[in-house]
């Protein structure tokens, strides 16, 4: 569990570094409540998130007589503990996430590039087994508009609803150690529609974000759900934890045959947020 320890050490060090300079903002004695700074956050338009995602992996694959094989444990690769220990594939996803808000509008971009899975067992039409890895880049851009807000300044409670539309880009590199067996590079853009529901109570922020993509265009479908709880230490700095689920499907002709691909990624997220 070295990777788990690394996450906590990373968060602890980051907190210690920022605490010295930033937490002092809340320790100034004046006539205002220590929580009044929360009202100022709405005036800060930029938010940068630096999260770490530790997902489990599960998937299906069929292309020109090549299929994926079940694992020895019974066909389930969706095992977060094995991800952490690096036995089945990726250990971490480092994600870039930036949002800009102005009045009722908000714009966001996020994405990552890493190894989705490694040492997957595949079999070709001649029953020859071989190992396969999958690298991926997944990017998303979206624009939202606030349609609902309930705000109580006295209790520091706020609830909002933001529908949004955007586009997701998925680029995959599916390869065997001997690329004569398998080497595919499918990539595609797909529209997305979704909704974000942020809720604030004092220093706690709870956010749920859900979207669906592809909408059946060229047999592409995707689903993304992100739930996170964040605690705000200062005007600038917050620390959060939650869960993220991503599922996407590809089913169409690619190069010389039909490619049928389905991938699920889900797991805990830890991260820091900065408001400017």
C-alpha positions in Angstrom: 0.0 0.0 0.0 2.9 2.3 -0.7 0.8 4.4 -3.1 -1.8 5.0 -0.4 0.8 6.3 2.0 2.2 8.5 -0.8 -1.2 10.1 -1.2 -1.6 10.9 2.5 2.0 12.2 2.7 1.4 14.4 -0.3 -1.7 15.9 1.2 -0.1 16.3 4.6 2.9 18.1 3.2 0.8 20.3 1.1 -1.3 21.3 4.1 1.7 22.1 6.2 3.3 24.2 3.5 0.1 26.2 2.8 -1.0 26.4 6.5 1.8 28.7 7.6 1.0 31.5 5.1 -2.7 30.9 4.4 -4.4 29.9 7.6 -3.2 33.1 9.1 -5.9 34.9 7.0 -8.5 33.4 9.3 -6.8 34.2 12.6 -7.0 38.0 12.3 -9.1 39.2 15.1 -11.8 41.6 14.0 -15.5 42.2 14.5 -16.5 39.9 11.7 -17.2 36.2 12.1 -14.4 33.8 11.2 -16.7 32.4 8.5 -17.5 35.7 6.8 -14.6 35.0 4.4 -16.9 32.4 2.8 -19.0 35.1 1.2 -15.9 36.5 -0.5 -15.3 33.2 -2.3 -18.1 34.0 -4.8 -16.1 37.0 -5.9 -13.2 34.7 -6.9 -13.7 33.6 -10.5 -11.0 30.9 -10.9 -10.7 27.5 -9.3 -7.8 25.1 -9.9 -8.1 21.5 -8.6 -5.2 19.1 -8.3 -6.8 15.7 -7.6 -5.5 12.1 -7.5 -7.8 9.4 -8.8 -7.3 5.7 -7.8 -9.7 3.8 -10.0 -10.5 0.2 -10.5 -10.7 -1.1 -14.1 -13.1 -3.3 -16.0 -13.7 -3.7 -19.7 -14.8 -5.7 -22.7 -13.1 -6.0 -26.1 -13.7 -7.6 -29.4 -12.0 -6.9 -32.7 -11.4 -9.2 -35.7 -11.5 -12.4 -33.7 -9.5 -11.0 -30.8 -11.2 -10.9 -27.4 -10.2 -10.3 -23.8 -10.0 -13.2 -21.4 -11.4 -13.3 -17.8 -8.9 -13.0 -14.9 -8.0 -16.1 -12.9 -10.1 -14.9 -10.1 -13.3 -15.2 -12.2 -13.3 -12.4 -14.7 -13.4 -9.3 -12.6 -10.6 -6.7 -13.1 -12.6 -4.1 -11.1 -10.3 -4.3 -8.1 -9.1 -1.1 -6.5 -6.7 -2.8 -4.1 -4.9 -4.4 -7.0 -4.7 -1.0 -8.7 -3.0 0.4 -5.6 -0.5 -2.4 -5.5 0.2 -2.1 -9.2 -0.5 -5.7 -10.0 -3.2 -5.2 -12.6 -2.3 -1.9 -14.1 -2.4 1.8 -13.3 -1.8 3.1 -9.8 -2.7 6.8 -10.1 -4.4 9.2 -12.4 -3.2 12.8 -12.1 -5.9 15.1 -13.4 -5.9 18.7 -14.4 -9.1 20.6 -13.6 -9.8 24.3 -14.1 -13.0 26.2 -13.7 -14.0 29.8 -14.4 -17.2 31.3 -13.0 -18.7 34.7 -13.8 -22.2 35.7 -12.5 -24.4 32.8 -13.5 -22.0 31.2 -16.1 -19.2 28.8 -15.6 -16.7 27.1 -17.9 -14.6 24.1 -17.1 -11.9 21.9 -18.6 -10.4 18.8 -17.2 -8.5 15.7 -18.4 -5.8 13.2 -17.8 -3.3 11.0 -19.7 -2.0 7.7 -18.3 -2.0 4.0 -18.6 -5.6 2.7 -18.3 -4.6 -1.0 -17.9 -1.6 -3.3 -18.4 -1.0 -7.1 -18.5 -4.6 -7.8 -19.7 -4.9 -11.3 -21.2 -6.2 -11.4 -24.8 -6.7 -14.3 -27.2 -6.7 -14.2 -31.0 -8.7 -16.3 -33.5 -6.0 -19.0 -33.4 -6.4 -19.3 -29.5 -3.0 -17.7 -29.0 -2.9 -15.7 -25.7 -0.9 -12.5 -25.3 -0.7 -9.5 -23.0 -2.3 -6.2 -23.9 -1.9 -2.6 -22.5 -4.2 0.3 -22.9 -3.1 3.9 -22.7 -5.6 6.7 -22.7 -6.1 10.5 -22.9 -9.5 11.8 -21.9 -10.3 15.5 -22.1 -13.5 17.4 -21.4 -14.7 21.0 -21.8 -18.1 22.3 -20.8 -20.2 25.4 -20.3 -22.9 25.7 -17.7 -25.5 28.2 -16.5 -27.0 28.5 -13.0 -30.8 27.9 -13.1 -31.4 27.6 -9.3 -29.9 29.1 -6.2 -31.0 29.1 -2.5 -28.7 31.2 -0.2 -28.9 31.9 3.5 -26.1 34.3 4.5 -26.8 34.0 8.2 -26.3 30.2 8.3 -23.7 30.1 5.5 -25.9 27.7 3.5 -26.1 27.7 -0.3 -27.5 25.3 -2.9 -27.2 25.7 -6.6 -28.0 23.8 -9.9 -25.9 24.2 -13.0 -27.0 22.3 -16.2 -24.1 22.2 -18.7 -23.2 21.1 -22.3 -19.8 20.4 -23.7 -17.6 17.9 -25.5 -15.5 14.9 -24.4 -12.4 13.7 -26.3 -11.2 10.1 -25.9 -7.9 8.9 -27.4 -6.8 5.2 -26.8 -3.7 3.3 -27.7 -4.5 -0.5 -27.5 -1.3 -2.5 -28.0 0.3 -5.9 -27.4 4.0 -6.3 -26.5 4.4 -7.7 -29.9 2.5 -5.2 -32.0 2.1 -7.7 -34.8 -0.8 -9.2 -32.6 -2.6 -5.9 -31.9 -2.0 -2.2 -32.4 -5.0 0.1 -32.5 -5.4 3.8 -31.9 -9.1 4.8 -31.9 -10.0 8.4 -31.0 -13.2 10.4 -31.1 -15.1 13.4 -30.0 -18.6 13.2 -28.4 -21.1 15.8 -27.2 -22.0 15.7 -23.5 -24.9 17.1 -21.4 -25.0 17.1 -17.7 -25.7 18.8 -14.4 -23.7 20.0 -11.4 -25.3 20.4 -7.9 -23.0 22.2 -5.4 -24.1 22.6 -1.8 -22.3 24.6 0.8 -22.7 24.6 4.6 -20.2 26.7 6.5 -16.7 25.4 5.6 -18.1 22.2 4.0 -18.8 22.0 0.2 -20.6 19.0 -1.3 -20.7 18.7 -5.1 -22.3 16.1 -7.4 -21.6 16.2 -11.1 -23.2 13.9 -13.6 -23.1 13.8 -17.4 -23.9 11.6 -20.4 -22.0 11.7 -23.6 -22.1 10.3 -27.1 -25.9 10.2 -27.1 -25.8 7.2 -29.4 -24.0 9.0 -32.3 -21.9 6.3 -34.1 -22.9 3.9 -31.3 -20.9 6.0 -28.7 -22.2 6.3 -25.2 -20.5 7.5 -22.0 -21.4 8.2 -18.4 -19.5 10.2 -15.8 -20.5 10.7 -12.1 -18.4 12.6 -9.6 -19.3 13.1 -5.9 -16.9 15.0 -3.6 -16.9 16.6 -0.2 -14.5 19.5 0.4 -13.5 21.3 3.6 -12.3 24.9 3.2 -9.4 25.9 5.4 -8.9 29.4 4.1 -10.0 31.8 1.4 -7.5 30.1 -1.0 -7.1 26.5 0.1 -9.5 23.5 0.4 -9.0 19.8 0.7 -11.5 17.2 -0.6 -12.2 13.5 -1.0 -14.9 11.7 -3.0 -15.6 9.1 -5.7 -15.5 9.2 -9.5 -17.1 6.8 -12.0 -16.5 6.9 -15.8 -17.9 4.5 -18.4 -17.6 4.7 -22.1 -18.4 2.5 -25.1 -17.2 2.3 -28.7 -18.9 0.1 -31.3 -18.2 0.8 -35.0 -15.9 -0.2 -37.9 -12.3 0.7 -37.3 -9.6 0.1 -40.0 -10.3 -3.5 -41.2 -13.0 -4.8 -38.8 -15.6 -3.8 -36.2 -14.3 -2.7 -32.8 -16.5 -3.3 -29.8 -15.0 -1.7 -26.7 -16.4 -1.0 -23.3 -14.4 0.4 -20.3 -15.4 1.3 -16.8 -13.2 3.2 -14.3 -14.3 4.0 -10.8 -12.6 4.7 -7.5 -11.7 7.3 -4.7 -10.5 10.8 -5.4 -8.3 12.9 -3.1 -7.3 16.5 -4.0 -6.7 20.1 -3.2 -8.5 23.2 -4.5 -7.3 26.8 -4.9 -9.6 29.8 -5.5 -8.3 33.0 -7.1 
